[in-house]
Amino acid sequence: MSLSQALARYVRNTNYEDLPEDVVSFTKLCILDYFGSAFAGANKPPIQKIDEFVKEMGGEQQATAVTGGKTSVMNAALINGAASHIVELDDIHKASIIHAATVVVPAALSMAEWKKRSGKDFIAAVAIGYEVAYRIGEAVTPSHYYYWHNTATCGTFGAAAAAAKLLDLKEEQIIHAIGSAGTQAAGLWEFIEDGAMTKQMHPGKAAMNGVISAVLAKKGFTGAQKILEGNRGFFRAMSEQYDESKITDRLGEEFKIVENSFKIHASCRHTHHAMDLMIDLAKENPTFLQEVERITVKTYQVALDITDNNNPATQYASKFSLQFCTALALIKKQGGLGDFNEESLWDDRIRELMTKVEVKVDPEIDARYPNKWGAKVELELNNGEKIIKETDFPKGDPENPVTSNEILDKFSLLAKNLPEDSKKRIADRVLKLESLESVTKILEPKEKIFNR
């Protein structure tokens, strides 16, 4: 049996009734967390540019965009995927290094709205999409991640799986959808060198391509049947090392969505371990700022590959600077959405403290990655004292979890541009999603929600 066939059989045969209660509850939190990030990003300039593009291109009014109004299913997936990624508060899975919500939920939401599928159908599609994305991501991590943005590449498969489930595709059709998804999988890390807006395109296009793959498969459009393990397939073309067994090991016996991590800092997840430690230290001793002589952050190599930037020149670049985030967290004792701005970017105190921050690889921490995204910080004080603090699990990991109430509070904060009654209505409907006959109810009445 090919890997695509194994995944297709799983997608076809897994239904809402197969999901344990804890998986259903957790999936709803993932969906709510998605909406918070999407609403927070909807008004950002890059997303407005995509929205303008979509309106210029036109399309049937099939699904709702978080920017307001309706557009085609694939265009809604594009906008809603891009919007949910830009504020850097979307969820993350350690082992696969994927922000699944930004690709799976937009594809599933637009498809479910178009086809008027139930809340139960939507929940199942999202859980299935996460499963497929995470398994493929785990198979190619970490070697794939150096050049390729896993959310964009592996996420495309998850989006296709979710869309395929909602279209009720047959097993053979799902295989073809997976094949078409794999041949469209792309997303290079080069954008990080200059902070290009391309990063927002990655989840948007992944969600959009997943929709395209499923819809075409429904029409009999064929895709490569061994797109993952084939001689010129995804694994060989895009990874130096890969593990095929990750695709099928305990497939159908567990649900990887519950391994998901939620972000509480508005920056790259690879900076969160150090930020957590700095915030703890600052709260323990408020006089540290006057006493710090040197800060050494020891972590895994991938964190440095993505976030070693001692002179960020834009707000967005600051979110990918381990030096900046470390200094920001020690000074502000937090790192939320409102803390990454122009004032912080050029704050003399932060800039001065950054000069004292050194980042380096710790072999032991590196060996534990990606199962543990750890860091050790060493503070040398001007009296010669050295303080060491370490963590394996940033806040929001399953091993260091946030509560349901914290997710609700986060949603309310991120969706601050929405009327209070709309925020409460959306949250209530998502948390009772299994009772909705149609997902169209989530974003109704639209005239109130999008009257910004």
N, C-alpha and C positions, 0 to 999 in steps of 0.2 A: 504494500500500500504506500503510495506517495505521501509526502508530508502534507501537500495541499488536500489530498483526499481525506486524510485523518482530521485536518482542521475543518474541512467542509462537512464531514459527518458530525463533528462536534457542534458546529453552528446549526446544522439542520435539526439535530435531535435534542438540543438543550432548550428548555422552555422555562417560563416564569415559575412553574410549579416545581422545577428542579432546584430552584435557588433556596438555600437555607435562609432562615429569618434574619440572621445577622448579615448575610450578604445583601439582602434586600434593603435593610436599614442603612448599611454602609454605602450602597450604590446611590441611594437618595441623597446622602450627604455629599457624595462626589458631584452629583448633578447640581445641587444647591451651590456648592463651592464654585463650580463652573460658571453659573449665572452671575455670581458676584464679580468674578474677573472679567466676564464679557461685558457687563454693564459699565464697569470701571474703565474699560478700554475703548468703548464705543465712540467717545468724543475725541480721542487722540488723533492728531494730524495724519499719521499713516493710515489709520482705519478710515478716516474721512476721505482720503484719496482713493482707497479701494471702493468705498461706497459710491463715490462720484463715477468711478470706472464702471461699476455694475449698472448704475442708472443710465449711463451713456450707451452701454451695450444692450440694455433692455432684457426682457424675459417675462415669461408667464408668472403671474402672482400666485405662487404655490406655497410659499413658506415665509415666515417672519424673520426679518433681520433685526439684530439688536440695535442697529442704528435708526430703526423706525421704518415702517412700511413693509411691503411684501415684495418678493422677487422670486426667481426660479429656485428650485430646490438646490441646484448646484451652486448658484450664486449666494444663497443664504448660508450654505455650508462654508463657502469661502470667507464671507464677511464675519460670520460668527466664530469661525476658527481663529481668524487673525485677531479679532477683538479680545479674545479671552487669553491671549498670550502676552500682550504688550506691557502690562503692569507688573509682570514677573511675580504673580501671586497664584499661579495655577499649580495644580497638584503634580506630584512626581513619584516615580517608582524607582527605588534604588538599584535593584539588580538589572533592570533593562535600560535605565536612564531615559525614561519616556514620560512626557507630560500628556497622559492619555486623554484627559478631559478635553483638551483643546482640539483634538481631532475626532475622537469617537462621539462625544456628545453633540457637536454641531451636525455631523453627518446623520446621526440617529434622530435628532430633533427635527431637522428639515424634512427628512424622509417620513417620520411618524406624523408630522403635521400634514404633509401632502396626502398621505394615505389614511389620515384620521384614525391612527392606531391608538390603542388604549394605553393607559399608564403602565399596566403590567407588561405589555409588549415592549414599551420603551425601556423599562427597567432591565428586562431580559437582554435586549439588544445592546445596551450600554455595558452590562456585565460581560457579555460575550465579546464585544469589541475590545474591552480592556484585556481580556484573557488572551486573545489572538495577538494583539500588539505586544503585550508583555513577554509572551513566550518567544516570539521572533526576536524581540530586543535582547532577551537573555541569551539567546543562541549566538548572537554576534558580538555581544559586549565582552570586554571593553575595546577590542581592536577596531571595530567599526566606527567607534565614537570619535576617533581622532580627526577624521575628515568629514564624517557624515553626522548630521543632526538626527539622532534616533527618533525624535518626535515626528520629524518629517518623513523619514524613510519607513521605519517599522510602523509608525502610526497610520500610514496609508493602508496597511493590511487590516488594522483594527477598524478603521472607518468603513472599509469595504465589507467586513464581516457584519458589522452592525447594520449597515444598509441592506445587505443581503438578507439578514434575518427579518427585517421589517417588510421586505418585498416578498417574503416567503419563497425564496428561491429553492429549487431542488438541489440535491447534492452535486450533480454534474455542473449545474449553473454556478454554484458557489465556487467550485474549483476554477472555473473560467474567470470569475470575478477576482479571485485571489491572484490568478495569473496576470490579469490586466492591472491590478493594483501594484504588483511587484515590478512590472516594467515601467511604471510611472514613478516609482519610489525615488525621491531625490531630496537634496537639501544639504548644501555644503557649509562648513563652518567659516568660510572666508569672510562672511559678513561681520564677524566679530572684530576683524582688524580695523575697521573704520566705523563700526556702529551702524551699518546700513539697515534700512527698513526691511530688507529681505527677510529678516528673522520672522516678521509677522506673516509674511507670505507662506512660510513653511507649514504651519499647522492648517492655515486656510486652504492651501492647495492640497494638502494631504486629505483633509476632509472632503474637499471637492472631488478629488480623484477617486476616493472611495465610493462616493455616490455615482460617479460616471461608470466605474467598473461594475457596480451592481446592476445599474439600470441597463447597461449594454448586455450584460450576461442574461438578464431577463428576456432580452430580444434575440438571444441565440448567438451573440457575439462571443467568439472563443478567445481564450487566453492560454498561455503556456501552462501545461499541466504539471510541470515540475519546476516552477519558477523559483523555488527556494533552493533545492539541492541539485538542480540540473547543472550540467557541465559549464553552461554559460548563464547560470542563474544568479540569484541574489547573493547567496553565501560566497561563492567563489569570486564573484566580481567585486564585492564591496567589503570583504573582511579578510584579514590575514589569518585569523584563527576563528573557528566557529564550532559549535557543539550542537549537532542535529538532535541529540536526545532531549534537549531542553524543550523541543516542540511537543513531544508526546508524553513525557514523563508525568504521570498522574493526571493527564488530561481528562477532564470530566469528573475527577475525584476531589478536586480542590478549586477554589476560586481566588485567583491572584489579585483581584481588585481589593481585597481586604489587606493586602500588603502595601497599599497606597500610602503615600505621605502627603500631608498638607503643609503649605508654606505660610509662615507668619511674618516673614521679612520680605520686603518688596525688591528682592535682588536675586541673582543667580543662586540656586540651591547650594552650589559649591562654596559659597561664602557663609552659609548659615551656621555651620559648626563654630567657627571663630566668633561670629557675632553673638551667639548664645553665651559663649564663655566670657566675652568682653562685658556683656550686659550683667552677667552674674557677678563678675569682679567689681564692676562699677557700683553695683548696689551694696556689695559687701563692704567696700571702703571708698567713700566719695572723694578721698584725698589723693587717689591714685594719679589723677591727671597732673598734679604738681610734682609727683615723685617719679614718674616713669622715665627711665633712661633709654630703654630698648624693649621692643616687643618682637618675639620670634614666633611665627606661626608655622607649625610643622604639620603637614597633611599628606595627601596622596597626589601622585603625579598629575592625574587628570584635572584636579582642581587648579593646579598651576598652569596647565595647558590652556585652560579657559579663562582664568581670572588673575593671572600674574600681570598686573598693569599698575605701575607706580605713579602714573601721571594721566589719569582719565581727563579728557577734555570736554566731555558732554555728560549730561545727566544719565543717559542710557549707558555710556561707558562706565560710569561710576558703579552701576549695578553689577558690573563684571570685573570689578577691581577688588581683589581680596584685601589689598592694603587700605583702600578707601573704606570699605565696609567694616574692617576691623577698627579703624580710627573713629568712624561715625558711631558705631555701637558703643564704644567706650565713652565717648563724649555725650551722646544723646540718650544712652541707656535704652534705645529702641531702634527699630529700622523699618518702620511702616511706610505706607504709601506716601504720606506727607513729608517724610524725612529725606527723600531723594528729590532734591530740587536745585535750582540755580544757587540759592543762598548757601545750601550745604556744600555744593560742588566746589565753591570758591571760598568757603569758610577758612579763615587763617588758622584757626585752632586745629581743624581737621587736617589741613595741608601740612602743618608743622608736625603733627603727630604721625602722619603718614611717613615722614622721613625717618622715623624711628622703627618702622615696621619692616621686618625681614621675613620673607616667606621661603620655605624650603620643603623638600620631600623627606618624610620619615619612612624608612624602609618597612618598618613593622606596620604602620598605618596603611601604607601603600599595598602591602600584601593582603590586607583585609578588605580592600576595595574590590568590587562594588557592593559587597554584602553589608559593609559598614562604611559610612561616609564620615570618617572621624577626623579629629584634629587635636593637637596639643599646643597650648600657648604657654610661652615662658615670658614673664615680665621681670625685667631687671630694674630695680629701683635705685635712685641716686645714693641711697645709704648702703648699697651693696647687697641688699636682700633680693632673693629670687623667688618668685611665686609661679608655680606650675599648676595648670588646670587642664583637664582632658575630657573629651567626650567621644563616644562612638556613634551617638544617635542625636542629630539635631532635633529641636522641638518640632513636633508634627509627624515624626516617624511613628510607626506602630509601636515601637519599643519605648517611645517617649511621646505619647499621643496627646492630641488636643481633644477637648470634649465636644459634644454636639452643640452645647451652648456657645462655645468659642467659635464654631463654624457659623452659627447663626449670627453672632456678633460681627464676625468678619464679613459675612454677606451684607449685613445692614450698613456697615461702613463703606464697603466697595460700591454698593448700589445707592450711594448718597444722593445722586441726581434724580432718583425716582421719588415720587410722592410716597409718604409714609404708609398710606393705606395700600398702595400698590406693592411695596416691599413686603408687607405683612401677608398680603394675598398670595403673592408668588411663593414665599417661603412656606406658607401653610399648604398650598397645593402640591409643592414638590415633596414635602414631608408626608403627604397623604396620597402620593402619586398612584399607588395601586388601586385607589378608589375611583380614579378618573376614567370615564368612558372614552375620552379623547384627549390627547395631549394639547390640542388647540386651546383647552381651558387654561393652561398655565399662564399664557401671556394675554389673557383677556381681562377687562376691555382694553384694547390696544390704544384707544384714543387718550386714556388716562395715563397709561404707562409711558408712552413715548411723547407725551406733550411736555417737552423739556424747554 
